[in-house]
């Protein structure tokens, strides 16, 4: 059969040249011709040799975001010793290869066995992979000797390295480049029908990235969507959606305004509810399949054994996004619980997970390649060049139903006592209530009662994230008793440095306290009275400023912020402003905004007594009752 023939190499494949054309041969045919003495074959050329030992076959995973799509690619290689060559296809290609002009048969059955494994991941042959295919392959074959993963630990499909495309025109905001990249990553995750953790550090605009996804021109693909968040943040979500994407129809499902008809929920683009309501009305929410289910402050489900975690994981959804600045707070099981929501069963049962991954650095390193494609985690320091030096985060909170009723009682009592004319002094009790109700009581509250107040709960959530990053913060509050309670809480709950400075602190001692705070390595807090420590002190060790209760005078707040945001500060400063909607605090916030605008535009003078009177009147009329109905 081999008469009048010679060896032929075409596209790296060895065959026979017969009648001017390349004839493909199997490895068995070539082996027989060379090693079993078949007649008629011309002698082997000097540059070509044959090995009787087969080459091994393996698959390689690579990631290059510049390729577009997922950026993930699967390739095949044949290897012998330290030398290898690429195999174009394991289904249509030959069962033998040339490596450095040496012919090798592929190990018997190697292609078939590899194809069988890949078929279980929905992969037919070499080429681009979807993220879903990659995750399936990476999970199933993490210990396979035939698979080499060269993708690294920073895989985020949808984020490319080409010039940025710019802010999409369907949101009323200018996105920073890292926010635009985050939105594209979220869009890819959504298109794939997967799930993910948006774990950006506080201050990087996680809410805006989610809103940009929700505002996509193809809203039919993301509606109806459900946002589950702490009850204090529902109003903030509603306002942010109205601000950046007014075309989105939203509905707050909470309190007495809840519907019992799931069809009514499906008529809205986005439904916003609290974790407690999601548990209480779980059967109602499960009647719909949500296109996008977002868990804000998703560390709320870090304990998988809680009713809260179990309930939200039972909600039917196409895509689940967990939003949290602290993906891991204490143990690796925290991360398991979040991934179990984002992509159920991906990491197996909790029992198997804890047997597989030790709760230490070694376990974290072993887990990272599996989790990193599903978690986008950027720190302020990494993207600081894209940020202003001062990041302001307003936190519009909502009183709970019982808190709102008590606020309303105090408001009416104030009106009866002072009349509608009122005064700034008359509003003091309402301001004190918004800081903490225990400031109004003669009897001491228990620690558990004090911790349960909704604004204080939000403060602890913010501190959790700040301290998890090993950073320092300064907190400003008018009320010394509250500052002392913050100090006590931080010392007992976290074990970190905590001190206060107020009017009773000796002037000679104030700098010593600041020096001690600055010298501490890691997390810590100073709780300050803005009138006693709002000027003169240099506290650049802090990268976070929390205005727990707002002041009527914008200069007081700005001077307080300047304790950390000043010359000598070489890191971005994040400023958190907490205030309740539909209360005296919102009127104060509006007043501060108005006065700042006036001071920036007016040549001389700003509002006087008439404006003050109008603010007082509006503050006495503001009622939170309608906001919790």
Protein Blocks (a to p, Z undefined) as FASTA:
>chain_A
ZZoiacddeehiacddeehiacdddfklmmmmmmnopghiacddfkbccdfbdcdddddd
dddfkngpnopacdddddehjbccddfbfklmccbdceehiacdddehklmmmmmmmmmn
opabgcdddfklmmmmmmmmmmgmkbccfkbjadcehiacbdcebjafkbccdddfklmm
mmmmmmmmmmnopadddfbdehilmmmmmmmmmmpmklmlmcccdddddfklmmmmmmmm
mmmmmmbccdddehjlbcfbfklmmmpmbdcddfklmmmmmmmmmmpccfbdcdehkllm
mpmkbmklmmmmmpccfbdcdddfblblkbmklmmmmmmmmmghklopfklmmmmmccbf
klmmmmmmmmmmmpccddfklmmmmpcfbdcddddddddfklmmmmmmmmmmmmmmnomn
lpmklmmmmmmmmmomklmpmbdcdfklmmmpmklmmmmmmmmmmmmnopacddddfblk
lmmmmmmmmmmmnopacddddfklcfklmmmmmmmmmmpgcjddddddfklmmgoiacfk
bcbdcdfbacfblklmmmmmmmmncghiabdcdddddddehifklmmmmmmmmmmmmmmm
pmghcddfklmmmmmmmmmmpcfklmmZZ
